[in-house]
Amino acid sequence: MYPHRFCLLIISWLSLLSASAQPAPPLERVVSVDVRGERLGNALNAISREGRFNFSYSPTVVNENSTVSLRVSNATVREALNQLFRGTVTYKSRGNHIILLHADLPDETDTPKHFYLDGYIIDSETGQKLNQASIYEKTTLASAISNPYGYYRIKLPTAIPTLRLEVRKQNYFGETVTISSRQSQTLTIRLTPTPVGSGLQPLPIRKSVDTSRMQAAISVQPVQPVLVASADSSKPLARKSWEQQKQEFKEWILTTKQEIHDANLAGDTLYRDVQVSLLPFIGTNGKLSARVINRFSFNILAGYSLGVTGLELGGILNGVRGNVDGVQVSGFGNVVGDEVTGIQLAGAANVVLGGMKGIQLAGNTNFVRANMDGVQAAGLANITLGGMDRSLQAAGLMNMTLGDMTGLQAAGYLNIAGRAFNGVQVAGAGNVVAGSARGLQISGALNVAARELEGWQISGFINSARRISRGHQIGLFNFAGYSEKMPIGLFSWVQQNGYRRLEFTTDEVNLANITFKTGHRAFYNIFTTGSTFTRIDRPSWSVGYGLGSAVNLRRGWMMNFDAIGNYILPDNWNYFDEGSMLLRVNMGIEKKLTPQLALAIGPSVNWFMSGNEARMPATRANIPLFSYRYNTDGFASTAWVGFHAGIRFCNR
């Protein structure tokens, strides 16, 4: 081990030992005192000696000469002082001192607005004081958490007719205590641990009544666990991963105290009609906001709650851990941890970690993790990881749905559907469907259907589909694995039932031609080049492009109709624009010798155009249709009937 790492390890170990060796605060130190008929001063001295601390007080607060009796065994100093002073004195811990002060007793003529309950939460079986227990009141949402020594203190209103204190802790049965007195008092509550394996038993919460005044120990019978069932090990790994992500999101939002409340109150749901907050947990829902469902929620800057059933307005951010059934409006973003039914409006982003039915409108991005039924409109992107049914996605840049979609996608750049798509996709750049597509794809550059296409693909550049059962492809380049209908474009390729021919032919103009035909039998593209070979040093060449259609006559016979435009290159290639045009319409008869080899022959009609009378090609045989003509501008033309014959290599 490196020396510096060893030193760090020693320092960390010593720090841990030092922290563990620190004594408990004076009020939480355990003492055993037995004084009977003694001066109060002597009783305080006995407590301070036992607890190894000092008292600090004024003679006007504590009458040292008064006679008291006190008998406690293994009790905290706080408990001993509670018995000694009976609520007439309050105490604070400062360093190794306890300061005794006058208790603010209410005027008997006035009704106080609040009172305090304090005490300890104790394990009823072991007597151990329980830290991180949640204590709250449902009406006002006043709450507290027991400290590391099991002590709690909660402020409660006196005006509530029925006051019930709820006590919850993980792995313990819940307790509901009815508070009959409206005076400050000490109340010790005992909780019973749940039996192992009882986390899913639907048993009722015990309700107890506080009948004491100064100090009462309330016993709880094992009736109701307030627990969340642990994750089922049979869940798929992906589901567990998503649960972990939701847990991370919750931890990012919640403070430590709110996380404690959230864990302890996993079986409790609280309801309030209206809440107002400045920031998460700074508002009328208090620290229990993560367990409260509101009908109306108003967040000046940002807020966080368990759910909303009506309207939520937020200056910057609305955060909801559970469901929203209503309308959310935020200056920046809305984040919902589960389902949404209604409308989300945000200046920047809407995020739903469950499913949604309704409308999402955002200046930047909309995101739904599960299924979406409704409308998504965003300035930048819409993303749905589930499916969309009878829905609309409209975005300035991109729409993406990873599940099945029925509806309309319109994007300035790209639309993506992860599975089956039924509807219309319109994009400035491209549409991509990873599954089957039914309907219409229109884009400026690219359309893709990874599986079957029942509909139309129209693009300015490329269309691609694995199988086209109905509909057509219209674009510069079309590719299909199988197509029942003809594609229309500059170049088309159909793999399984397509039409492909590689021809070597001769005609009355060129001694030799090489021609490639590709596409569908009903409509195919033709690429050709040929030469007269009249000059050995520089033969006259032609290149051409055309369209054609073929009719299957069966028994190895086929008829073709081709229209080809040929550009005859000039002898001097430095003057490319001085070439001539030759338009040919061919009719051909094909006879297969083998499945991949055929002979072809047929007549042609030719129309030659040139800017120079002397450039008319020297045909070896032709039947003139009209004589050679030229006008005063030097433009010449002629037409004739010719022929073509050759051999073809077929794809099937």
N, C-alpha and C positions, 0 to 999 in steps of 0.2 A: 504494500500500500504506500502511496506517495506521502511524504511527511506532512504536507499542508492539509491533505485530506484527513490524516490521523488527528491532527490538531483540531480541525473542525468537528470531528466526531467526539473528541474529549470535551470540547467546549459545550456542544449540544447536550451531551450526557450530564455534565455538571449543572447546566441550566435547568434541565428536567428535574434533577434531584433537588435543586434549590427551590423550584416552584412547588414540588410535592411536599417539601419540608415546611413551607410557610403555614403558620397557624390560621385557623378559621377566624373570621371577624369576631370581635368580642360578643356580639349578640347571638352568634351561632355556636359558641363554645358550650360544651356539655359540663354541667356541674351537678353535684349532689350536696344538698344543704338541709340541715335539720335544726331549726331554731324555734323555741317555744317561749312565748312571753318575754321576748328580748326587745331591747331598744332597736329601732329601725336602723340606726347607724351601725350597730353591730351586725345586723342581718346583711347590710350592704357590704360591710367589710368581709364577711364570710363568703359572699358571692364573688367579690373581686379577688380574694385570695385563691379561691378554687378555680376561677377562670383566668387568673394571671393577667389582669388588666386593672385600670383605675376608673373610678367614677368621678364625674365632674358635675356639680350642681350648686344651686344657691340655697341658703337656709330658708328663703321665702318659698322655695318650691318643695323642699323635703324637710319635714320636722323630724330630726334625728332622734328626739326623745320619745316619740310615740312608740307604743308597744305593739309588736307584731308577732305573728307566728308563721313559719314557712317550712314546709317539708316537701322536698322534691328529690327525686332520684333519677340520675342520668337524663336530665332535662336540659334544654338549651337555656341560656341566660335570658333570652326573650320570654320564654315560657315562665321562668321563675319570676321575672319582673311583672308579667301579666297577673300572676296570682298575688303578688305583693301589693301592687298599686291599684288593681281593679279598674283600669282605664282613667285614673285621675292624673296620671303622668305619662308623657310621651318620652321617647328616648331615641337618640341618634348615635351612630358609631362614627368616631373620628380617630383614625389610627388605632392606638391601643387604649382608647378612652371611650366611655359611654357617657354622653351628656344627657342629664335628666332635665326635662322642661315641663312647664305647666301644660296640661291638656286643654285644648280650646273647647270647653264644654258649652253646648248651646244654651242660649237664653230661654228660660222656661216659657216666656211670653211669646217667643217667636218660633215658628216651625222651620227647622233647617231644610235647605234644599238638597243637601247631600249628606251621606254618612259613609263610613269606611268599614269594610270587613277585612280582617287579616287573620293569618294563622298558618297552619302547616297542612300539606297534603302528605298522607302517610300510607304506607303499605299495610293493610290490615293484618296480614299474616306474619310479616317480619318486623313490623314497627319501623322500617326504614323510611326516612323522609324522601319524597319523590320530587326530583327536579323536572323541569320542562313539562309540567302539567298545565293545561289550559283551563282557565276559569273565566266564564263570560255570562252576560245577561242578554237575552234575546231581543228585548224591546229597544234598549238603548245601545246595544252592541258594546257596552263597556266590557273591557277584558283585561286579563292579567296572565302572567306566566310565572309559575313557581321558580324561585332562584335555585342555584346549585345546592342549597341547604333545605329545599322543600318549602320555603316561606313564600307567601303571596300577600298582596295588599291590593284591594280593588275599591274604587270609588263608585257608589251607587246612588241613584236619586231616591228621594223619599216620596215623591208624588205618584209613583206607579202603584195602582191598587193591589196587583198581585205581582210579587217579586220572586222570581225563581233564579237560582244560581245553578248554572250548568258547569259540570266538571268533567273533563275528558283527558285521557292520556292513552297513548298507544299501549296495547297489550294489557289494558285494564278495563273493567266494566265501567260504563258511564254512570254518572250520578246527577240527579236533578234535586236540588235542595230548595224548598220554599222558605223564604225569609219572612218571618212574621213581625219582627221588630224593625224599627226604622232608626235605630241608634247604633253608633259605632261600637263594634264588639269584636272579639276574637272567636274565630270559628275554625276548629281543626276538623278536617275531613279525611276519612279513611277510605281508600279504594282497594278493591279486591282484584287481584290479577286473574286474567282469563286462563282457563285450562289450556294446555297445549293441544292444538288441533281444533279449537272451537271457534276459529276466526270467522266462519261462515254461518254460525247458528243465529237464526232470526229471533232473538229473545228480547223482551221489552226492557227499557231503561227503568231502573228503580227510582221512585220519587220519594224523597224524605222531607220532613218538616222540621225546621229549626225551632225548638221549643226552649232553648237556653238563652241566656243573655251574655254573660261575659266570656265563658269558654265552654264549648261543647264538643264532644267527640262523637261523630256520627258514623255509625257502623253501616256498611253496605253489604247486601247479600249478592251472591254471584248470579246476576240475571241477564245483563246485556253487554256484550262487547261492542265497543265503538271502534271497529277496525275495518281496514280495507283488505280484502283478500289478496294474498301475494300472487305474483304473476304465475299464470299457469305454465308449467314447463312444457306442455304440449303445444303451445303456440308456435307458429313458424318463426324462424329466425328474423325474417324481415319485419314481422309485427313487433317482436321484441325490440328491434332496432328503432322502430318508430316510437314506441313507448319511451325508450331512452331519450330520444330527441325531444319529446314532449316534456319529460322530466327536466332536461337541460333548459328548455324554454322557461319552465316554471321557476327553476333556481335562479335564472337570470333576472326575472321580475321580482321575486320575493326576497325580503331581507331574512336574516336568521330567525327573528321572532315570528315573522309571518310564516316561514316554513314550519316552525314548531306548531303554530296554530293549525296550519293546513294539514299536517300529519295527524294531529290529535283529533281534529274535527272532520275526518274523512267521511264519517257516516252522517254528518249534520249538514243541512242546507237551510240557510236563513233567508228571509224575504223582507224587502223594504220597498215601498212604493217609489220613493224619491231619494236620491243621494246626490250630494254636491261634493266635489273634491278639487283640490289644488294640484296635487300630485298623487300617484298611487299610495294608498294607505294614509294620506293626509286629507281627511274629509269625514263626512258624516258616517261612512261605513267603518271608519277606524281601522284597527289592525286586523279585523275579521273580514275585510273586503273580499278576500279570495274565496270566502264561503257564502257570499251574499248575492242573491238574485234581485235585481231592481227592475221596476217597471219604467221609471224615467231616471236617466243618469246624465248629469251635467258635470263635465270635467273642464275646469278652467284652463289647465295646461295638459294634464294627462291623468288617466284613471285606470283602475284595474278592479274587476269584479268577477264573480262566478258566472253571472248570466244577465241578460237584458231581455225583457218581454215587451217593451214598447219603443221608446226613443232614447238614443244616446247621442249627445253632442260633446265634442272635444276640441279644444283649441289647437292641440298638437297631436295627441295620440289617445285612442281608445283601446284598451286592452281587456279582453274578456276570456276567461279561462275555459268556460263551458260553452253554452249555446246562446245564440241571439235570435229572437223572434220579433222582428220589427225593423227599425231604421237606425243606421249608424252614420253619423256625419262627423268628419274630422278634417282639420286643416292640413294635417300631414298624413296620418295613416290609421287604419283600423286593423287590429290583430285579434283573431278569434281562435281559440284552441279547439273548438269542436264544430257543431253544425250552425248554419245560418239560414234562416227563412225570412226573406225581406229584402232590404235595400242597403247597400254600402256605398257611401260617397266619400272620397278622400282626395286631397290635393296631390298626394304622391302615390300611396300604395294601399291596397286592401289585401290582407292575408287571412285565409281561412284554412285551418289545419284539419278540418273535417270536410263535410260536404256542404253544398249550398243550393238553395232554390230561391231565385230572385234576380236582382240586378246588382252588378258591380260596376261602378264608374270611378276611374282613377286617372289622375294626371300623368302617372308614370306606369305603374304595373298593378295587375290583378293576379292573385295566386290562390288556387283552390287545390288542396291536396287530394281530396276524394272526388265524388261526382258533382257535376254542376248542371243544373237545369235552369236556364234563363238567359240573361244577357251579360256579357263582359265587354266593356269598352274602355280602352286605355290609350294614353298618348304614346306609350312605348311598347308594352308587351302584355299579353294575357297568357297565363300558364295554368292548365288544369291537368293534374296527374291522374285523375280518374276519367270517367266518361262524361259526355254531354248529350242530353236528350232534348230535342226541339229547342235548340239554343242558338245564340248568336255570339260570335267573337269578332270584335273589330278593334284593330290596333294600328298605330302608326308604323310600327316596325315588325312585330312578330306575334303570331298566335300559335299556341302549342297545346294539344290535347293528346294525352298518352293512351286513353281508353277509347271505347267506341264513341262516335259522334254522329248525331243527326242534326243538321241545321246549316248555318252559314258561317264561313270563315272569310274575313276580309282583312287583309294586311297590306301595308305599304311595301313590305319586303318579302316575308316568308310565312307560310302556313304549314303546320306539321300536325298530322293525325297519327297517333301511335298504333291504332288498330283499325277496325272497320270504320268507313266514313260514308255517310249517306246525306247528300246535300250539295252545296255549292262552295267551292273554294276560289277566291279571287285574290291574287297577289301581284305586286309589282315585279318581284323576282321569281319566286318559286312556290310550288305546292307539293308537299310530300305526304303520302299516305303509306304507312308501313304495312298495312293490311290490305283489305279489299275496299274498293271505292265504287259508289253508285251515285251518279249525278254528273256534275260539271266541274272541271278544273280549268281555270283561265289564269294565265300568268304571262309576264313579259319574257321569261327566259326558260323556266323548267317546270314540268309536271311529272310526278312520279307516283305510280300505284304499284306497290311491291307485289301485290297478288292480283286478284281479278278486278277488271274494270268493266262496269256496266254503265256506260255513259260516254261523255265527250272529254277529250283533252285538247285544249287550244293554247298554244304557246308561241312566243316569238322565236324560240330556239329549239328546245328539246322536249319531246314527250317520251315517256317510258312506262310500260306496263308489262306484267308477267303474262296476263291472259286477258283478252278483250272479247267478251261474249256478246256485248251490244254496244253500239256507239262507234265513234271514229276518233282518230288522232289527226289533228291539223297543226303542223309546225314545220320548221325547216328540216329538223331531223326527228324521225319517229322510230322507236324501237319497241318490239313486242315479242314475247315468247310464243304467243299464239293469238291470232286475230281472226274472228269471223267476218269482220268488216274491213274494208280497205282503208289504210292510212293515206293521208294526203299531205305531201310535203316535197321538199327538194331531194331528200334521201330518206328512204324507209327500209326497215329491216324487220322481217317477221321470221322467227326462227323455225317453228315447227311446220306450219302450213303455208309458209311464204312462197313467193315466186322468185327464183334466181336462175339466171342464165349467163354463161360466159360463151360468147360467140366469136368465131373466126369466119369472116365472110368476104366476098368480093362483089363489086357492082360495076356499073358502067362508068363511074367516075374514078373510084379508087381501086387500085389493084388489090389492096388488102385492108381490112378493117378489124379492129378488136373492139367488142362491145360487151358491156356488163349491164344486166337488168336485175333490179332488186325491188322488192315490195310485196304487194298482194297481186294475185292473178287478175283481179278486177281492175287494179290500178297500180302501175309500177313505174319506177324511174329508170332512165336509160342514160348511160355514160359511154361515149364512143370516141375513137380516134382512128384515122386512116391515112393512107398515103398513096400517091400515084406512082412513086418511084421512077418518074420520067427522067430525072437528072440524078446521076449517081452521086455527084458532089453535093447537091442540095435538093433532095426530093421535095415535092409539094405536099404539105401536110394539112390535115383538117382535124378539128376537135368539135364535139357536139354533145348536146344534152337534149333529152326528150322525155315524153310520157307515152305510156302504152297500156293496152288492155288485151287480155287473152281469153279465148273461149275454148273450153274443153269439149272436143268432139268425141271423146272416149276412144277406147281401143288403140291408144297410143297416138291419136291424131289431135292436133290443137291448131287453132287459128289465132294470129296476132294482128293487131292494128296499132301501129306506132307512128308518132309524129315527132320528128327530130329536127332541130336546128343546128346546122353545121357552120362553123367559121373556117373558111379556107385561108390559111396563112399565106402572106405574100412571099415571093421568092427571096426578097431582101427583108430579113426579120428585123432590121433596124427601123423599118417603117410598118409597125404592126397595124396601125389604123388603115393601111391601104389594102387590107384583105377583103374577101368577098363572103357573102352569105348564101348558103344553099339550104333550102327547106325541103325535107323529104317526108312523104307520107307513105309508109310501107304497109303492105298486107302480106303476111307470110303464112305458109302452111308448114307445120312441124310434124314430123313423123319420128317417133322414138325407135331407135334400134335396140337400145337397152334402157333400163330405168334411168341411167345417168348420161346417155348419149343419144343425140337426135340429129336429123338432117332438116334443113329449112330452106325454102325457096319461095319467091313471090315477086309480084310486080311492085312498082313504086311510082309515085307522082312527084316531080321535082320542080322547084321554082328557084331559079338562080338570079341573084341581084348583085350588081357590082357598080363601082364608080368609074370603071374603065372598060370600054367595049372589048379591049384586047384580052381581058382576063377570063373570058368564058372557058370553062374546063373542056378539055378534049375528051369527049365521051367515046367509048368504044362501040356503043350501039345505043340508039334511042329512037323514040317516036315523038317528033316535035308536036307540042300542043299549040304553040304560037311562035312566030318567027322572032328573031333577035331584035329587040327594040332598045332605043336609048333616046333620051331627051336632050335638050340644049344644054342642060347642066352637066352632061356627061354621065348621067345615071343610066345604066343599062340593065335589062332583065330579059329572061327567056324561060320557057318551061318545056318539059318533055316527060314522057313515060319511060321509066327505066326498069331495072331488075335488081335483085340481090339474091345470093345463094351462099350457103355455108354450112358449117357444122356447129352444134351447140352442146355444151356440157351443162347438164341439168342438176338441180338439187334433189329432185325426186321424179 
